[in-house]
Amino acid sequence: MTKTLILLFPPDLAHSKANVALAAAAAKLPAVEVVDMPAIYPDGIDISKDGEREALRLL
C-alpha cells in the first residue's frame, strides 16, 4: 500500500483555521501521515545539517 506524506510549513499552524481543518481531515485518512515541520524544527530546517536525517526519516 502506498502512503501519502503531507508536510506542513505554516509559520504558525494554530492561527490558520484552513490549514488546521485540512490537516485534521487528511490525518484521518488511511495511509496518510501529516507532519507539522515547524513543530519539529522550530528554528527552521538547515538542509546541510538536517537534510540527511530528515530524508532517512521520510523514506
PDBQT receptor file of N, H, CA, C and O in Angstrom, charges set to zero:
ATOM      1  N   MET A   1       0.835  -1.178   0.000  1.00  0.00    +0.000 N 
ATOM      2  CA  MET A   1       0.000   0.000   0.000  1.00  0.00    +0.000 C 
ATOM      3  C   MET A   1       0.882   1.246   0.000  1.00  0.00    +0.000 C 
ATOM      4  O   MET A   1       1.887   1.304   0.709  1.00  0.00    +0.000 OA
ATOM      5  N   THR A   2       0.511   2.209  -0.776  1.00  0.00    +0.000 N 
ATOM      6  H   THR A   2      -0.305   2.162  -1.352  1.00  0.00    +0.000 HD
ATOM      7  CA  THR A   2       1.226   3.469  -0.855  1.00  0.00    +0.000 C 
ATOM      8  C   THR A   2       0.803   4.372   0.287  1.00  0.00    +0.000 C 
ATOM      9  O   THR A   2      -0.371   4.427   0.653  1.00  0.00    +0.000 OA
ATOM     10  N   LYS A   3       1.770   5.075   0.842  1.00  0.00    +0.000 N 
ATOM     11  H   LYS A   3       2.724   5.030   0.544  1.00  0.00    +0.000 HD
ATOM     12  CA  LYS A   3       1.484   6.014   1.923  1.00  0.00    +0.000 C 
ATOM     13  C   LYS A   3       1.661   7.437   1.385  1.00  0.00    +0.000 C 
ATOM     14  O   LYS A   3       2.590   7.716   0.627  1.00  0.00    +0.000 OA
ATOM     15  N   THR A   4       0.770   8.312   1.782  1.00  0.00    +0.000 N 
ATOM     16  H   THR A   4       0.016   8.086   2.398  1.00  0.00    +0.000 HD
ATOM     17  CA  THR A   4       0.852   9.715   1.376  1.00  0.00    +0.000 C 
ATOM     18  C   THR A   4       1.396  10.521   2.536  1.00  0.00    +0.000 C 
ATOM     19  O   THR A   4       0.917  10.401   3.664  1.00  0.00    +0.000 OA
ATOM     20  N   LEU A   5       2.391  11.340   2.263  1.00  0.00    +0.000 N 
ATOM     21  H   LEU A   5       2.781  11.438   1.348  1.00  0.00    +0.000 HD
ATOM     22  CA  LEU A   5       3.010  12.177   3.275  1.00  0.00    +0.000 C 
ATOM     23  C   LEU A   5       2.687  13.631   2.962  1.00  0.00    +0.000 C 
ATOM     24  O   LEU A   5       2.939  14.107   1.855  1.00  0.00    +0.000 OA
ATOM     25  N   ILE A   6       2.133  14.327   3.934  1.00  0.00    +0.000 N 
ATOM     26  H   ILE A   6       1.928  13.941   4.833  1.00  0.00    +0.000 HD
ATOM     27  CA  ILE A   6       1.824  15.753   3.785  1.00  0.00    +0.000 C 
ATOM     28  C   ILE A   6       2.703  16.515   4.765  1.00  0.00    +0.000 C 
ATOM     29  O   ILE A   6       2.600  16.323   5.977  1.00  0.00    +0.000 OA
ATOM     30  N   LEU A   7       3.561  17.373   4.245  1.00  0.00    +0.000 N 
ATOM     31  H   LEU A   7       3.645  17.529   3.261  1.00  0.00    +0.000 HD
ATOM     32  CA  LEU A   7       4.435  18.192   5.068  1.00  0.00    +0.000 C 
ATOM     33  C   LEU A   7       3.840  19.597   5.156  1.00  0.00    +0.000 C 
ATOM     34  O   LEU A   7       3.618  20.256   4.140  1.00  0.00    +0.000 OA
ATOM     35  N   LEU A   8       3.588  20.039   6.373  1.00  0.00    +0.000 N 
ATOM     36  H   LEU A   8       3.768  19.504   7.199  1.00  0.00    +0.000 HD
ATOM     37  CA  LEU A   8       3.035  21.377   6.592  1.00  0.00    +0.000 C 
ATOM     38  C   LEU A   8       4.162  22.331   6.966  1.00  0.00    +0.000 C 
ATOM     39  O   LEU A   8       5.011  22.005   7.797  1.00  0.00    +0.000 OA
ATOM     40  N   PHE A   9       4.167  23.492   6.360  1.00  0.00    +0.000 N 
ATOM     41  H   PHE A   9       3.478  23.757   5.686  1.00  0.00    +0.000 HD
ATOM     42  CA  PHE A   9       5.186  24.505   6.646  1.00  0.00    +0.000 C 
ATOM     43  C   PHE A   9       4.581  25.856   7.007  1.00  0.00    +0.000 C 
ATOM     44  O   PHE A   9       5.157  26.883   6.648  1.00  0.00    +0.000 OA
ATOM     45  N   PRO A  10       3.451  25.901   7.698  1.00  0.00    +0.000 N 
ATOM     46  CA  PRO A  10       2.902  27.205   8.048  1.00  0.00    +0.000 C 
ATOM     47  C   PRO A  10       3.741  27.842   9.158  1.00  0.00    +0.000 C 
ATOM     48  O   PRO A  10       4.288  27.127   9.997  1.00  0.00    +0.000 OA
ATOM     49  N   PRO A  11       3.852  29.168   9.177  1.00  0.00    +0.000 N 
ATOM     50  CA  PRO A  11       4.633  29.813  10.236  1.00  0.00    +0.000 C 
ATOM     51  C   PRO A  11       4.025  29.559  11.621  1.00  0.00    +0.000 C 
ATOM     52  O   PRO A  11       4.757  29.437  12.604  1.00  0.00    +0.000 OA
ATOM     53  N   ASP A  12       2.693  29.478  11.703  1.00  0.00    +0.000 N 
ATOM     54  H   ASP A  12       2.099  29.577  10.905  1.00  0.00    +0.000 HD
ATOM     55  CA  ASP A  12       2.023  29.206  12.981  1.00  0.00    +0.000 C 
ATOM     56  C   ASP A  12       0.720  28.485  12.678  1.00  0.00    +0.000 C 
ATOM     57  O   ASP A  12      -0.300  29.112  12.392  1.00  0.00    +0.000 OA
ATOM     58  N   LEU A  13       0.766  27.173  12.744  1.00  0.00    +0.000 N 
ATOM     59  H   LEU A  13       1.595  26.664  12.976  1.00  0.00    +0.000 HD
ATOM     60  CA  LEU A  13      -0.376  26.351  12.358  1.00  0.00    +0.000 C 
ATOM     61  C   LEU A  13      -1.614  26.672  13.192  1.00  0.00    +0.000 C 
ATOM     62  O   LEU A  13      -2.730  26.619  12.674  1.00  0.00    +0.000 OA
ATOM     63  N   ALA A  14      -1.444  26.996  14.440  1.00  0.00    +0.000 N 
ATOM     64  H   ALA A  14      -0.538  27.040  14.860  1.00  0.00    +0.000 HD
ATOM     65  CA  ALA A  14      -2.579  27.264  15.323  1.00  0.00    +0.000 C 
ATOM     66  C   ALA A  14      -3.412  28.466  14.862  1.00  0.00    +0.000 C 
ATOM     67  O   ALA A  14      -4.592  28.572  15.199  1.00  0.00    +0.000 OA
ATOM     68  N   HIS A  15      -2.806  29.352  14.107  1.00  0.00    +0.000 N 
ATOM     69  H   HIS A  15      -1.848  29.265  13.833  1.00  0.00    +0.000 HD
ATOM     70  CA  HIS A  15      -3.519  30.543  13.648  1.00  0.00    +0.000 C 
ATOM     71  C   HIS A  15      -4.057  30.427  12.228  1.00  0.00    +0.000 C 
ATOM     72  O   HIS A  15      -4.504  31.418  11.650  1.00  0.00    +0.000 OA
ATOM     73  N   SER A  16      -4.019  29.243  11.673  1.00  0.00    +0.000 N 
ATOM     74  H   SER A  16      -3.656  28.438  12.143  1.00  0.00    +0.000 HD
ATOM     75  CA  SER A  16      -4.511  29.026  10.321  1.00  0.00    +0.000 C 
ATOM     76  C   SER A  16      -5.672  28.038  10.362  1.00  0.00    +0.000 C 
ATOM     77  O   SER A  16      -5.467  26.825  10.337  1.00  0.00    +0.000 OA
ATOM     78  N   LYS A  17      -6.875  28.559  10.425  1.00  0.00    +0.000 N 
ATOM     79  H   LYS A  17      -7.042  29.544  10.446  1.00  0.00    +0.000 HD
ATOM     80  CA  LYS A  17      -8.062  27.704  10.530  1.00  0.00    +0.000 C 
ATOM     81  C   LYS A  17      -8.171  26.740   9.344  1.00  0.00    +0.000 C 
ATOM     82  O   LYS A  17      -8.510  25.570   9.523  1.00  0.00    +0.000 OA
ATOM     83  N   ALA A  18      -7.890  27.221   8.164  1.00  0.00    +0.000 N 
ATOM     84  H   ALA A  18      -7.615  28.171   8.019  1.00  0.00    +0.000 HD
ATOM     85  CA  ALA A  18      -7.998  26.373   6.973  1.00  0.00    +0.000 C 
ATOM     86  C   ALA A  18      -6.974  25.235   7.019  1.00  0.00    +0.000 C 
ATOM     87  O   ALA A  18      -7.322  24.080   6.775  1.00  0.00    +0.000 OA
ATOM     88  N   ASN A  19      -5.717  25.555   7.331  1.00  0.00    +0.000 N 
ATOM     89  H   ASN A  19      -5.434  26.494   7.529  1.00  0.00    +0.000 HD
ATOM     90  CA  ASN A  19      -4.685  24.514   7.388  1.00  0.00    +0.000 C 
ATOM     91  C   ASN A  19      -4.954  23.511   8.501  1.00  0.00    +0.000 C 
ATOM     92  O   ASN A  19      -4.730  22.314   8.325  1.00  0.00    +0.000 OA
ATOM     93  N   VAL A  20      -5.432  23.990   9.644  1.00  0.00    +0.000 N 
ATOM     94  H   VAL A  20      -5.614  24.963   9.787  1.00  0.00    +0.000 HD
ATOM     95  CA  VAL A  20      -5.752  23.081  10.750  1.00  0.00    +0.000 C 
ATOM     96  C   VAL A  20      -6.854  22.118  10.328  1.00  0.00    +0.000 C 
ATOM     97  O   VAL A  20      -6.758  20.914  10.569  1.00  0.00    +0.000 OA
ATOM     98  N   ALA A  21      -7.900  22.645   9.698  1.00  0.00    +0.000 N 
ATOM     99  H   ALA A  21      -7.978  23.622   9.501  1.00  0.00    +0.000 HD
ATOM    100  CA  ALA A  21      -9.021  21.800   9.259  1.00  0.00    +0.000 C 
ATOM    101  C   ALA A  21      -8.584  20.798   8.200  1.00  0.00    +0.000 C 
ATOM    102  O   ALA A  21      -8.952  19.626   8.269  1.00  0.00    +0.000 OA
ATOM    103  N   LEU A  22      -7.809  21.241   7.229  1.00  0.00    +0.000 N 
ATOM    104  H   LEU A  22      -7.510  22.193   7.173  1.00  0.00    +0.000 HD
ATOM    105  CA  LEU A  22      -7.333  20.343   6.178  1.00  0.00    +0.000 C 
ATOM    106  C   LEU A  22      -6.395  19.269   6.734  1.00  0.00    +0.000 C 
ATOM    107  O   LEU A  22      -6.496  18.100   6.362  1.00  0.00    +0.000 OA
ATOM    108  N   ALA A  23      -5.490  19.664   7.619  1.00  0.00    +0.000 N 
ATOM    109  H   ALA A  23      -5.408  20.613   7.922  1.00  0.00    +0.000 HD
ATOM    110  CA  ALA A  23      -4.556  18.702   8.201  1.00  0.00    +0.000 C 
ATOM    111  C   ALA A  23      -5.295  17.666   9.050  1.00  0.00    +0.000 C 
ATOM    112  O   ALA A  23      -4.979  16.478   8.993  1.00  0.00    +0.000 OA
ATOM    113  N   ALA A  24      -6.271  18.109   9.833  1.00  0.00    +0.000 N 
ATOM    114  H   ALA A  24      -6.528  19.075   9.880  1.00  0.00    +0.000 HD
ATOM    115  CA  ALA A  24      -7.038  17.187  10.675  1.00  0.00    +0.000 C 
ATOM    116  C   ALA A  24      -7.825  16.200   9.817  1.00  0.00    +0.000 C 
ATOM    117  O   ALA A  24      -7.872  15.010  10.127  1.00  0.00    +0.000 OA
ATOM    118  N   ALA A  25      -8.438  16.682   8.749  1.00  0.00    +0.000 N 
ATOM    119  H   ALA A  25      -8.399  17.649   8.497  1.00  0.00    +0.000 HD
ATOM    120  CA  ALA A  25      -9.203  15.799   7.857  1.00  0.00    +0.000 C 
ATOM    121  C   ALA A  25      -8.278  14.805   7.156  1.00  0.00    +0.000 C 
ATOM    122  O   ALA A  25      -8.601  13.622   7.047  1.00  0.00    +0.000 OA
ATOM    123  N   ALA A  26      -7.136  15.283   6.687  1.00  0.00    +0.000 N 
ATOM    124  H   ALA A  26      -6.874  16.243   6.776  1.00  0.00    +0.000 HD
ATOM    125  CA  ALA A  26      -6.194  14.399   5.990  1.00  0.00    +0.000 C 
ATOM    126  C   ALA A  26      -5.629  13.345   6.930  1.00  0.00    +0.000 C 
ATOM    127  O   ALA A  26      -5.437  12.198   6.528  1.00  0.00    +0.000 OA
ATOM    128  N   ALA A  27      -5.362  13.719   8.178  1.00  0.00    +0.000 N 
ATOM    129  H   ALA A  27      -5.518  14.651   8.505  1.00  0.00    +0.000 HD
ATOM    130  CA  ALA A  27      -4.779  12.788   9.141  1.00  0.00    +0.000 C 
ATOM    131  C   ALA A  27      -5.719  11.626   9.466  1.00  0.00    +0.000 C 
ATOM    132  O   ALA A  27      -5.268  10.575   9.920  1.00  0.00    +0.000 OA
ATOM    133  N   LYS A  28      -7.004  11.806   9.239  1.00  0.00    +0.000 N 
ATOM    134  H   LYS A  28      -7.371  12.660   8.870  1.00  0.00    +0.000 HD
ATOM    135  CA  LYS A  28      -7.983  10.748   9.499  1.00  0.00    +0.000 C 
ATOM    136  C   LYS A  28      -8.046   9.714   8.384  1.00  0.00    +0.000 C 
ATOM    137  O   LYS A  28      -8.621   8.640   8.566  1.00  0.00    +0.000 OA
ATOM    138  N   LEU A  29      -7.467  10.024   7.245  1.00  0.00    +0.000 N 
ATOM    139  H   LEU A  29      -7.001  10.897   7.097  1.00  0.00    +0.000 HD
ATOM    140  CA  LEU A  29      -7.499   9.110   6.108  1.00  0.00    +0.000 C 
ATOM    141  C   LEU A  29      -6.491   7.982   6.297  1.00  0.00    +0.000 C 
ATOM    142  O   LEU A  29      -5.425   8.186   6.879  1.00  0.00    +0.000 OA
ATOM    143  N   PRO A  30      -6.832   6.789   5.802  1.00  0.00    +0.000 N 
ATOM    144  CA  PRO A  30      -5.873   5.691   5.917  1.00  0.00    +0.000 C 
ATOM    145  C   PRO A  30      -4.639   5.957   5.058  1.00  0.00    +0.000 C 
ATOM    146  O   PRO A  30      -4.733   6.527   3.971  1.00  0.00    +0.000 OA
ATOM    147  N   ALA A  31      -3.509   5.542   5.554  1.00  0.00    +0.000 N 
ATOM    148  H   ALA A  31      -3.433   5.079   6.437  1.00  0.00    +0.000 HD
ATOM    149  CA  ALA A  31      -2.234   5.656   4.832  1.00  0.00    +0.000 C 
ATOM    150  C   ALA A  31      -1.826   7.090   4.547  1.00  0.00    +0.000 C 
ATOM    151  O   ALA A  31      -1.152   7.356   3.552  1.00  0.00    +0.000 OA
ATOM    152  N   VAL A  32      -2.230   8.029   5.418  1.00  0.00    +0.000 N 
ATOM    153  H   VAL A  32      -2.778   7.814   6.227  1.00  0.00    +0.000 HD
ATOM    154  CA  VAL A  32      -1.811   9.426   5.281  1.00  0.00    +0.000 C 
ATOM    155  C   VAL A  32      -1.105   9.830   6.567  1.00  0.00    +0.000 C 
ATOM    156  O   VAL A  32      -1.611   9.604   7.666  1.00  0.00    +0.000 OA
ATOM    157  N   GLU A  33       0.072  10.431   6.412  1.00  0.00    +0.000 N 
ATOM    158  H   GLU A  33       0.482  10.615   5.519  1.00  0.00    +0.000 HD
ATOM    159  CA  GLU A  33       0.810  10.981   7.548  1.00  0.00    +0.000 C 
ATOM    160  C   GLU A  33       0.941  12.477   7.330  1.00  0.00    +0.000 C 
ATOM    161  O   GLU A  33       1.373  12.922   6.266  1.00  0.00    +0.000 OA
ATOM    162  N   VAL A  34       0.568  13.252   8.338  1.00  0.00    +0.000 N 
ATOM    163  H   VAL A  34       0.217  12.891   9.202  1.00  0.00    +0.000 HD
ATOM    164  CA  VAL A  34       0.673  14.708   8.281  1.00  0.00    +0.000 C 
ATOM    165  C   VAL A  34       1.753  15.130   9.275  1.00  0.00    +0.000 C 
ATOM    166  O   VAL A  34       1.699  14.767  10.450  1.00  0.00    +0.000 OA
ATOM    167  N   VAL A  35       2.732  15.898   8.799  1.00  0.00    +0.000 N 
ATOM    168  H   VAL A  35       2.775  16.193   7.845  1.00  0.00    +0.000 HD
ATOM    169  CA  VAL A  35       3.847  16.319   9.642  1.00  0.00    +0.000 C 
ATOM    170  C   VAL A  35       3.902  17.840   9.676  1.00  0.00    +0.000 C 
ATOM    171  O   VAL A  35       4.007  18.491   8.636  1.00  0.00    +0.000 OA
ATOM    172  N   ASP A  36       3.831  18.399  10.878  1.00  0.00    +0.000 N 
ATOM    173  H   ASP A  36       3.745  17.870  11.722  1.00  0.00    +0.000 HD
ATOM    174  CA  ASP A  36       3.965  19.844  11.085  1.00  0.00    +0.000 C 
ATOM    175  C   ASP A  36       5.455  20.131  11.232  1.00  0.00    +0.000 C 
ATOM    176  O   ASP A  36       6.010  19.980  12.320  1.00  0.00    +0.000 OA
ATOM    177  N   MET A  37       6.096  20.538  10.163  1.00  0.00    +0.000 N 
ATOM    178  H   MET A  37       5.645  20.661   9.279  1.00  0.00    +0.000 HD
ATOM    179  CA  MET A  37       7.548  20.708  10.152  1.00  0.00    +0.000 C 
ATOM    180  C   MET A  37       8.034  21.787  11.124  1.00  0.00    +0.000 C 
ATOM    181  O   MET A  37       9.052  21.566  11.780  1.00  0.00    +0.000 OA
ATOM    182  N   PRO A  38       7.369  22.942  11.255  1.00  0.00    +0.000 N 
ATOM    183  CA  PRO A  38       7.841  23.919  12.235  1.00  0.00    +0.000 C 
ATOM    184  C   PRO A  38       7.783  23.400  13.677  1.00  0.00    +0.000 C 
ATOM    185  O   PRO A  38       8.549  23.858  14.525  1.00  0.00    +0.000 OA
ATOM    186  N   ALA A  39       6.895  22.460  13.962  1.00  0.00    +0.000 N 
ATOM    187  H   ALA A  39       6.272  22.088  13.273  1.00  0.00    +0.000 HD
ATOM    188  CA  ALA A  39       6.858  21.873  15.310  1.00  0.00    +0.000 C 
ATOM    189  C   ALA A  39       8.103  21.018  15.550  1.00  0.00    +0.000 C 
ATOM    190  O   ALA A  39       8.617  20.966  16.667  1.00  0.00    +0.000 OA
ATOM    191  N   ILE A  40       8.583  20.355  14.510  1.00  0.00    +0.000 N 
ATOM    192  H   ILE A  40       8.166  20.397  13.602  1.00  0.00    +0.000 HD
ATOM    193  CA  ILE A  40       9.777  19.522  14.632  1.00  0.00    +0.000 C 
ATOM    194  C   ILE A  40      11.041  20.372  14.610  1.00  0.00    +0.000 C 
ATOM    195  O   ILE A  40      11.998  20.096  15.334  1.00  0.00    +0.000 OA
ATOM    196  N   TYR A  41      11.038  21.409  13.771  1.00  0.00    +0.000 N 
ATOM    197  H   TYR A  41      10.261  21.632  13.183  1.00  0.00    +0.000 HD
ATOM    198  CA  TYR A  41      12.194  22.287  13.601  1.00  0.00    +0.000 C 
ATOM    199  C   TYR A  41      11.776  23.731  13.884  1.00  0.00    +0.000 C 
ATOM    200  O   TYR A  41      11.617  24.511  12.945  1.00  0.00    +0.000 OA
ATOM    201  N   PRO A  42      11.597  24.105  15.145  1.00  0.00    +0.000 N 
ATOM    202  CA  PRO A  42      11.117  25.456  15.462  1.00  0.00    +0.000 C 
ATOM    203  C   PRO A  42      12.065  26.573  15.007  1.00  0.00    +0.000 C 
ATOM    204  O   PRO A  42      11.629  27.703  14.788  1.00  0.00    +0.000 OA
ATOM    205  N   ASP A  43      13.349  26.262  14.867  1.00  0.00    +0.000 N 
ATOM    206  H   ASP A  43      13.703  25.344  15.046  1.00  0.00    +0.000 HD
ATOM    207  CA  ASP A  43      14.311  27.265  14.408  1.00  0.00    +0.000 C 
ATOM    208  C   ASP A  43      14.553  27.183  12.912  1.00  0.00    +0.000 C 
ATOM    209  O   ASP A  43      15.444  27.850  12.386  1.00  0.00    +0.000 OA
ATOM    210  N   GLY A  44      13.762  26.364  12.222  1.00  0.00    +0.000 N 
ATOM    211  H   GLY A  44      13.038  25.822  12.649  1.00  0.00    +0.000 HD
ATOM    212  CA  GLY A  44      13.915  26.192  10.785  1.00  0.00    +0.000 C 
ATOM    213  C   GLY A  44      14.817  25.019  10.459  1.00  0.00    +0.000 C 
ATOM    214  O   GLY A  44      15.622  24.584  11.283  1.00  0.00    +0.000 OA
ATOM    215  N   ILE A  45      14.673  24.521   9.256  1.00  0.00    +0.000 N 
ATOM    216  H   ILE A  45      14.020  24.874   8.586  1.00  0.00    +0.000 HD
ATOM    217  CA  ILE A  45      15.488  23.394   8.803  1.00  0.00    +0.000 C 
ATOM    218  C   ILE A  45      16.771  23.915   8.183  1.00  0.00    +0.000 C 
ATOM    219  O   ILE A  45      16.747  24.801   7.329  1.00  0.00    +0.000 OA
ATOM    220  N   ASP A  46      17.872  23.369   8.612  1.00  0.00    +0.000 N 
ATOM    221  H   ASP A  46      17.892  22.649   9.306  1.00  0.00    +0.000 HD
ATOM    222  CA  ASP A  46      19.167  23.613   7.985  1.00  0.00    +0.000 C 
ATOM    223  C   ASP A  46      19.413  22.398   7.103  1.00  0.00    +0.000 C 
ATOM    224  O   ASP A  46      19.773  21.333   7.603  1.00  0.00    +0.000 OA
ATOM    225  N   ILE A  47      19.223  22.548   5.799  1.00  0.00    +0.000 N 
ATOM    226  H   ILE A  47      18.931  23.414   5.393  1.00  0.00    +0.000 HD
ATOM    227  CA  ILE A  47      19.288  21.417   4.888  1.00  0.00    +0.000 C 
ATOM    228  C   ILE A  47      20.644  20.712   4.964  1.00  0.00    +0.000 C 
ATOM    229  O   ILE A  47      20.719  19.497   4.778  1.00  0.00    +0.000 OA
ATOM    230  N   SER A  48      21.711  21.458   5.234  1.00  0.00    +0.000 N 
ATOM    231  H   SER A  48      21.651  22.445   5.385  1.00  0.00    +0.000 HD
ATOM    232  CA  SER A  48      23.036  20.850   5.358  1.00  0.00    +0.000 C 
ATOM    233  C   SER A  48      23.114  19.970   6.594  1.00  0.00    +0.000 C 
ATOM    234  O   SER A  48      23.697  18.886   6.555  1.00  0.00    +0.000 OA
ATOM    235  N   LYS A  49      22.531  20.433   7.689  1.00  0.00    +0.000 N 
ATOM    236  H   LYS A  49      22.058  21.313   7.721  1.00  0.00    +0.000 HD
ATOM    237  CA  LYS A  49      22.620  19.712   8.953  1.00  0.00    +0.000 C 
ATOM    238  C   LYS A  49      21.501  18.682   9.105  1.00  0.00    +0.000 C 
ATOM    239  O   LYS A  49      21.747  17.560   9.546  1.00  0.00    +0.000 OA
ATOM    240  N   ASP A  50      20.287  19.057   8.746  1.00  0.00    +0.000 N 
ATOM    241  H   ASP A  50      20.087  19.969   8.388  1.00  0.00    +0.000 HD
ATOM    242  CA  ASP A  50      19.118  18.221   8.991  1.00  0.00    +0.000 C 
ATOM    243  C   ASP A  50      18.671  17.410   7.784  1.00  0.00    +0.000 C 
ATOM    244  O   ASP A  50      17.862  16.494   7.929  1.00  0.00    +0.000 OA
ATOM    245  N   GLY A  51      19.170  17.719   6.619  1.00  0.00    +0.000 N 
ATOM    246  H   GLY A  51      19.828  18.463   6.501  1.00  0.00    +0.000 HD
ATOM    247  CA  GLY A  51      18.683  17.105   5.389  1.00  0.00    +0.000 C 
ATOM    248  C   GLY A  51      18.807  15.595   5.340  1.00  0.00    +0.000 C 
ATOM    249  O   GLY A  51      17.848  14.903   5.001  1.00  0.00    +0.000 OA
ATOM    250  N   GLU A  52      19.979  15.078   5.675  1.00  0.00    +0.000 N 
ATOM    251  H   GLU A  52      20.759  15.641   5.951  1.00  0.00    +0.000 HD
ATOM    252  CA  GLU A  52      20.175  13.633   5.598  1.00  0.00    +0.000 C 
ATOM    253  C   GLU A  52      19.300  12.909   6.622  1.00  0.00    +0.000 C 
ATOM    254  O   GLU A  52      18.684  11.891   6.306  1.00  0.00    +0.000 OA
ATOM    255  N   ARG A  53      19.248  13.431   7.840  1.00  0.00    +0.000 N 
ATOM    256  H   ARG A  53      19.749  14.258   8.096  1.00  0.00    +0.000 HD
ATOM    257  CA  ARG A  53      18.426  12.804   8.880  1.00  0.00    +0.000 C 
ATOM    258  C   ARG A  53      16.956  12.820   8.482  1.00  0.00    +0.000 C 
ATOM    259  O   ARG A  53      16.247  11.831   8.669  1.00  0.00    +0.000 OA
ATOM    260  N   GLU A  54      16.503  13.932   7.938  1.00  0.00    +0.000 N 
ATOM    261  H   GLU A  54      17.079  14.736   7.786  1.00  0.00    +0.000 HD
ATOM    262  CA  GLU A  54      15.104  14.047   7.551  1.00  0.00    +0.000 C 
ATOM    263  C   GLU A  54      14.793  13.137   6.364  1.00  0.00    +0.000 C 
ATOM    264  O   GLU A  54      13.726  12.525   6.318  1.00  0.00    +0.000 OA
ATOM    265  N   ALA A  55      15.701  13.044   5.419  1.00  0.00    +0.000 N 
ATOM    266  H   ALA A  55      16.568  13.541   5.457  1.00  0.00    +0.000 HD
ATOM    267  CA  ALA A  55      15.487  12.147   4.271  1.00  0.00    +0.000 C 
ATOM    268  C   ALA A  55      15.366  10.703   4.737  1.00  0.00    +0.000 C 
ATOM    269  O   ALA A  55      14.514   9.966   4.240  1.00  0.00    +0.000 OA
ATOM    270  N   LEU A  56      16.197  10.291   5.675  1.00  0.00    +0.000 N 
ATOM    271  H   LEU A  56      16.889  10.889   6.078  1.00  0.00    +0.000 HD
ATOM    272  CA  LEU A  56      16.109   8.931   6.194  1.00  0.00    +0.000 C 
ATOM    273  C   LEU A  56      14.803   8.694   6.932  1.00  0.00    +0.000 C 
ATOM    274  O   LEU A  56      14.226   7.612   6.833  1.00  0.00    +0.000 OA
ATOM    275  N   ARG A  57      14.331   9.682   7.666  1.00  0.00    +0.000 N 
ATOM    276  H   ARG A  57      14.800  10.562   7.746  1.00  0.00    +0.000 HD
ATOM    277  CA  ARG A  57      13.074   9.545   8.405  1.00  0.00    +0.000 C 
ATOM    278  C   ARG A  57      11.891   9.449   7.450  1.00  0.00    +0.000 C 
ATOM    279  O   ARG A  57      10.959   8.681   7.687  1.00  0.00    +0.000 OA
ATOM    280  N   LEU A  58      11.928  10.212   6.392  1.00  0.00    +0.000 N 
ATOM    281  H   LEU A  58      12.686  10.835   6.200  1.00  0.00    +0.000 HD
ATOM    282  CA  LEU A  58      10.800  10.269   5.482  1.00  0.00    +0.000 C 
ATOM    283  C   LEU A  58      10.774   9.114   4.489  1.00  0.00    +0.000 C 
ATOM    284  O   LEU A  58       9.702   8.728   4.022  1.00  0.00    +0.000 OA
ATOM    285  N   LEU A  59      11.915   8.566   4.165  1.00  0.00    +0.000 N 
ATOM    286  H   LEU A  59      12.786   8.879   4.544  1.00  0.00    +0.000 HD
ATOM    287  CA  LEU A  59      11.957   7.468   3.208  1.00  0.00    +0.000 C 
ATOM    288  C   LEU A  59      11.933   6.186   3.964  1.00  0.00    +0.000 C 
ATOM    289  O   LEU A  59      11.962   5.113   3.362  1.00  0.00    +0.000 OA
TER     290      LEU A  59
